[in-house]
Amino acid sequence: MRILYYNKSSCYMNYNYIQILNKLKMKKFLIVSVVTLTSLVMNPALSCKALAISIAATATGSISPPTTSRTELINGDFSITVNSRNPALRLLGDGVTEITHWTFDFTNDPNLSQFPNGGTLNKALLMLTLSPRNTLITTDSTGIPGVKQLKISDSSGVPSIGTTGTITFDLLDFGFTSADILGAFNNPDTNVIPWFYQNDEIISFAKLELYAVPEPLTILGAGTAIAFGTGFKRKLAKVKKK
């Protein structure tokens, strides 16, 4: 017959030993987490790639809208009006000497609630599907009314007269700033950016996609949550295996 003895002091020592090991493991986890989070904050390119948030809005219309002699023509999401520089030319819808207005409405974007609209943009991609109708397209421009605009001639991908094509700009490469874009995004109507195009094209599709860079504290908070979440999942998985 074997007799088992209960040694209280030995049990207590074993318990303390286990506690010390757990603390050391937690310290190791915290050190790894801090190193990881520091690399995210100190390396903007890495943090943006990992945590950047994007939102997008589009506008669509016909590639061949009807013409009218009125002062305004609605073409899907686009409103075509007379160019004030040529008030005598009242025919609208032919894509010659007219102004097209629309809004980029981000209200229904699923990422809108997470979008840091008071921060900094690292990309602002504008996509336009154009049908040039006049050789004076070289003087055309597009942008935010009263804020900033860019010349279409600055793009190398403009389609030729009588054809349809799509061009894309990163607005930040053409004089636009985060303040220009986000200022319009927040004022006067929240989550909406007004836009225009003039003069000699039919616009049938437009898209604006904004990529926001989270602030360092936001990155740190998100990274902390991710790091601790991952750590606790691993710890839980080990407990289940035991």
N, C-alpha and C positions, 0 to 999 in steps of 0.2 A: 504494500500500500504506500502511495506517495503522499507526502504532506506538503501542501502549498502554504507558504508563509507570505503574509501581506506586509510589505515594508512601506510604511507611510512616507518616510523621508525620501526613499528611492523614487516613489511615485511622484512626489512633489518636484524632485529634481528633474525627472523625465518631462514633467509638464512644463517646467521653466525652460528646459532645453528646446522643446517644441515651440514655445512662444518666441524664444530668441531666433530660431530658424525662420519662423514666419515673418518676424520683423525684418530680418535681413533680406528675405525674398521681396518684401514690400518696398524696402529701401532701394533694392536693385531695380524693381519695376519703376519706381518714381524717378530714379536717375535716368533710365532709358527714356521715360516719357518726357522729362525735361529736355534732354538732348534732342529728341525728335521735334518737340514743339519749338525749341530755340532755332533749329534749322529751318523750320517753316517760316518763322517770323523774320529771320535774318536773310532768307533767300526768297525775295519777292516772286521770282519766276517759278520756283517750286510751289509756293503757297497759292499763287494764282491758278496754276495748272490743276492743283488738287482741289481747290475750294471755290473757284470762280463760279459766279451765278449769271446766267444769261436769260434775257427776256426778248420776245420778238413780237412784232405787229406787222400786218400786211394790209394792202389795199388792192382791189382788182377792178377792172373795167374792160370794155370791148376794145378790140384792136382796130375796129372800124365803126365808130359811133356815127349816128346820123348827124347831118349838118343842119344848122339853124341860123336864122338871122337875129335871134333874141340875144339878150345880154348875158345869159348864162345857159349852159348845157350840162346836164347831169349824165355822167358816164359811169355807172356803177358807183364805186366809192369816190370817184373823182368829180370835181366841179370845174368846168372849163369856162373861163371868162375872157372878156376882151382885154387885150394888152393896152394899157393907158397911153402908151407911146404911139399907138396907131388906132385912135378911136374911130376913124372912118371905116376901118375894116371890121365889119360886123358879123361876118360869116364865121360861125364856130363849128368845130368838129372836123375841120379839114387839116388840122395840125400845122397851120401856118399863122404865125404872129398872134399867139394866144397864150394865156396863162392857165395852168392846171393846178388846182388846190386840192389838198386832202389832209387827213390826219392819221397819224400812227397811234392807234388806240391799244394800249397794253393791258387794259382792264381785265381781260379774261385769261391772261397768261398764267399758267399754274405756278410759276416761280415768282410771281409778283410780290407775294407777302414776304419772301426771303431776300428780295432785291434791295441792296443798300443804296438807295437813290441819293443819299447825301455823301457818297464816297467818291471813288475815282474809277473812271472807265479805262480798261486796257484795250478794248476794241469797240468800234461802233460801225458795223457793216451795213451799208446802204446798197440795195439791189434794185435796179430799174430795168424794166422791159420796155424798149423804145422802138418806135417806128418813125424814122426821120422822113419829113415831107418837104424839106426846103434846105438848100445848100447853106443857108445862113445859120445852120445848126452850130457852127463854130462859135457863135456868140451866145449860145444857150447857157443857162445856169440853173442850179437847183439848190435848195437849202431851207432853213428855218426863216420865215418872214421876219424882217427887222432885226435878225440876230447874226446870221452867217450864211454864206452861200459859196458854192464852188463852181468852176467853169467846166462844162461837159468836155470841152476840147482838151482838158488835162488828162482825160482817159484815152488809152490807146485802143480800146475795144469797141468804140462807137460803131454801130451798124451803118451801112451805106444807105443812101437815099432809096426809098421804095422797098426796103427790107425791114425785118424785125430781129432784134437781138437783145441780149441782156448784158448789162455791165454792172460791176460791183466796185464800190469804193470803201476803204476804211476811212471814215471821216476824220479820224485823228491824224491821218497823213495829209490832209488837205486843209489845214488851218483851223479846224474845229477843236474845241477843248471840252473837257468833261463838264466844266461850268456852263458852256454854251448849251450843250445837249440836255444836261440834267436840270438846268435852270428852266428850259422850255418844258421839260417833263413834269415839273412841279408847278408851273405858273403859265397861264391863269387856271387851266384845268388840270387837275392831278391825273397822272398816268397817261396823258395824251400829249403828243408832239405835233404841232401843225407843220405842214410842209408845202412847198410849191415847186413848180417847174415852168420855165419860160424859155423859148417861144415856139420852136418849130418842130415839134414832135407830138405823136400820140403816145400817151403813157397808158399801158394796159395792165401793168403789175408793178407793185412797189413793196419792198420789205425792208424793215429796219431792225437789226438785231444788236442789242447792247450787252456787253460783257462787263460786269462790275468786279472790281478788286475789293475784297473785304478789308476793313480796317484791321491793323495788327491785333488789337484786343479781341476782335471778333474771331480772327483766325485762332488766337490762343484759346479762346473759350471753346470753339468748335473742336480744335485739336485735343484739348483736355478731355472733352466728352468722348471723343473717338478713342483716345488712348486708354482711358479708364474703362470704357465699355469693353474694349478688346481684352484688357487684362482680366476683368472680372469674368468674361465669358470663358477664357482659358482656365481660370481657377475653378469655375463651376464644372467645366468638362472633366478636369482631373478628379474632382470630388465624386462625380457620377461614376467614373471608371473604377474608383476604389470601392 
